[in-house]
Amino acid sequence: MVNVLGFGHYVPEGKITNEMLEEEFGLEPGWIVSMSGIKERRAAAPEETVDVLAHRAALDCLDRAGLQPSDLGGIIVGTGTPSRQFPGVSAGLQRKLGAQNIPAFDIHLASVGGLFALAAAVDLCPRYGPILAVGAERMTEIMAREPRAKETAILFGDGAGACVVSPGEGSLEVVDIRVQSDATFAEALHMEFGGTLHMEGRTVILQANRKLQTVLSGLLEKHRLTAADVDLFIFHQANLNLLRQVGRALQIPEEKVFVNLDRYGNTSAASLFIAASEAQEAGRIVPGATVVMAAFGAGMSWGAALLKRK
């Protein structure tokens, strides 16, 4: 048995509003919201590196879980925007936490990196003890690179989220977690070294819709559940239209889907943990609740997790 001991998150204070982007790209007021559901996104200050974002989210998570860095048995960071090729964000985070002599490594996957970090943490924690899984991204730095395109510039923001999983008893059990990858359409979402993001929006949305529906249906069927049995769905906060498409296909009422992308935009690998942290903070993960988390991203990779609050 593996349990989530706590979630945490950090978002920078800087903001990029729709009005700023509308002026830059000559867009009609309301176009960005209609295309994405996003109203603003957060932007890190120059001194807020990916390591710093990850560290602040980790401290928030550890505080909520009632743990010290010395209690950790490992650190895993999911990210698509490391500051350098190696060592990874996990090395900087480990140094800042002072949690020496435990395994620390990155999972280099944009958007879905947080979920893959969680999956790896679930498998590793019975051997190593409590594992800190973090998703951290500084997407606005990537979006600032030329050539800027409105289709991607309107979407992304900065932030970090975290969770700690541990073997044994706890209040939020990870009942199951499934992750998958298929490189058939990998080139539809990629970024070269030093380059900017390349995204074929139509292909990405289509694949995300199909893959999320399939993995969610399979996970629920395996545990003899329907969407009606789930109290809260927490998705990677990519695009509100995508979330609605998946929700309609699976007959998920909109009030059961947690949404914060209107305030933060798409924070890539950080978004799932930021959303889970805010959902817990808002009292949405109540005793007895069944929670499903799901994400899709680079690779292309995707997955879902089933959690149960005692």
N, C-alpha and C positions, 0 to 999 in steps of 0.2 A: 504494500500500500504506500502510495506517494501522495503528499499533500502540499498545496501552496500555502506557505506560511504568511505571505504578504505580498502586496503589489506596491509600487511607488512610481513616481514620474517627476519630470522636470521639463518645463517649457520656458524658453527665453522671454524676456519682456518686450523685445522689439517686435514690431508688427509691420506686415505688408498688407495693406488694405486693398479691396477691390477698386476703390477710387484711384489709387496709385497706378494700378495695372491698366485700368480703363484709359487713363490719360496717356500712359506710355504707348499702348498699342492701338489707340483710337477706337476703343470698343464702346458699344452702346451700353448704357447703364442697365444692369440686370442680366446681361449676357452671361457673365461668369457664374452667377448663381444658377441660372437655368441649365448650364452645361455641366456643373459639378456639385452644386449645393454649398460651395465654399464662399464665405463672406470675408474672411481674413485668415492670415497664416502668420506664424511666429518666425522671427529671424534672429539668429544668434549674434551677439556682439563679437567684434574681432577677437577678443581674448577667450571667447567661449568655444574652444575646440571640441571635437567629437568626444575626446577623453573627458573634458570638463562636463559636458552634458551627461555623459554616462555616469560619471562620479556623483553628480548631484541627484540623479534618479536613484542610483544605488543607495546613497545615504538615506533618502526618503523611504525606500523600500525596507532597508534594514531597521530603521527606526520603527516603522509600522509593525514589522515582524518581531520586534523585541530582541534583535540579534546584534552582535558585534562582528566586525570583519574577521576577527580571530575565530569565530564560530564556523566560518565557511570552509567547505571542502573543495570548492572549485568555482571558477568564473568562466562564463561563456557569453560572448558578445555577438549579436547579430547586427550587421551593418553593411551598407553598400557604399559608404562614403568615409573610409578610413583616411586619416591625415597623411599616411605614407604607406608604401607597399608592405613593409614589415619593419619591426614587429607591429602587431595589430593594436587595435583600441583596447583589447583586453590587457595588454602589458601596461599601458598607461593607467588603466583603471586599477589594476592590481597594485601598482606602485603608489597611487594616491590613497588607496585603502590601507596599505601596509599589511596586506594579507599574503605573506610570503609562503613559499614552499608548498603551494597547492597548484594544480593544473589550471592554466588560464589560456584560452584560445578564442579566435574569432570564427564565426561562420559568415563568409562573405556573400550574402544574399540580400539584395534590396527588397524591400516590402515584406517578404515572408521570413526574413532572417530572425525576427523575434520568436515566431512560432517554432522554427527549426531549433533555435537555442533552447526553448522550453522542452522540446522533444528530447534533445540530447541530455538536458539536465535531469529529466525524469528517468532516463536509462542509467545515468551515471551516479545519481545520488545514493542508491543502495550500497554502492562500493565506497564512495568518498564522503558521504554526509551531505549537509545542506549545500546546494548549488545555487549560485546567483546567476540568473539569466537576464541579460540586458539587451534591449534594442535601442540603438542610438544613431541619429543621422543629422548631418548638416547639409541639407538639400539645397538651401538658398545659395550656397557657394557654387554648387554645380550649375544651378539655374542662371547664375550671373555670367557664365561663360558664353561667348559668342559662338555660333549665332543663336540669339534668343528667339524662341518661338512661343507665341501666345498659348498654343495648345498645351504646352508643358509648364510654362512659367506661371500660369494661373493656379497650378495644382499644389505645388510642394512647399512645405515648411520644415522648420527645425524642431528637434525635441528628443527626449529620451524617456524610456519606460523600463521598468524592471520588475522581476518577481523572484522569490526564493522558494525552491521546492526541497522537500526533505522526506526521507523515509519515515514510516511510523504513523502514529496517530496525529490528527489535525482536524481543522474544521472545514477545509475545502479540498476534497479528494479529487485527484486527477484520475478519473475512472478509465479513460482511454485517450490515446492521442495517435493520429495517423498523419504521416507526411509522405508526399510523392513528388516526383520530378519527371519531366518529359521534355527533352531538348529539341523536339521537332520544330517549335516556333521560337527558339531561344533568341534568334536575331531580331525578333520584333520588339524586344526590350533589352537594350544593352548600352554600355558606355565604355569607350576606349580610354586608355590611360591619358589623362590630361584633357580629355574631350568633354563634351556635354552629353546629356541624355538623349538617346535615340529611342523613340517610342512610336510604334505603329498602333495608334489608338484603337482603331476598329478591331484589329486582330487581338490585341490585349484584352479588350472588353469582352469580346466573343469567347476567348479561351477562359478567361476568369469566370464568366457566367457559367459555362459548361462544367468546368472543373470543380467549382465550388458547389454547384448543385449535386454533382456526382458524389463528392466526398462527404457532404453533409447527409445526403440520402443514405449512403452506405453506413455511416457511423450510427445514425438513428436506427436504421433497420437492424443492425447488429445487436443493439441493446434494446430492441423491441419498443422503441419510442417513436412518436410522431412529433411534428413541429409543435403541436398543441401541448405536448407534455413538457416542453422546454420553457422555462420562465424568462430567460434572457439570452439573446444572441449578441455576441461581441465580435464584430468583423474588423479586418484591416480597413482602415478609413481611407479608401481610395477615391471613391466618387459616389455621391448620393444616388445617382441614377442607377449605377451598378447594384448597389445595396437593395434598391427597390425592385430591380429586376429579379434578383435572387430570391428576395422575400416573397414576391408574387408567385414565382414558380413553385416555391415550397409551401405556399399558403401560410406565411409567417405574418402575423399582424404587425403593423409598423411600430406600435407601442412596445413591442418586445425586442426591438432592435435598438441597441445603444448607439447614439450618433454624437460625435463631437467634432467632426471634420469641418463643420461650418465655422468653428473658432480657430482651428489649428491647420486646416488643409491636410494634405497627404504627407504625413511624417515618415513614410516608408517603413522600414523595419521597426521603428519606435511606436508606430500607431496602435498596434494591438495591445501592448502593455499600458500605454497612456490611457487608452479607452477602458481597459479593465480596472486600472487604478482609480479613474474617475467614477466608474460605475460602482465600485466598492465604497468609495468615499460618499457617494450619493445615496447609499443604502439600497442599491438595486440588487445586491447579492445577499438575499435574506436567508435566514435559517430554513433548510429544506429545499432551497432553490436548485433547480437543474440549469446549468449554464453551458452554452456551446460557444467556443471560440473558433474562428476560421480566418485563413489568410491565403493570399495568392500573390506571386511575384516573380522575380527574375529566375531564369533557369530553363524553361518555366517550371516553377515549383509551387506547391500548394499543400494544404492540410487542414485538419480540424481537430479540436480537443473537446472532450466531454468532462465537465466538472460537476461535482455534487457537494453542496453546502450541507453540513450536518445540522 
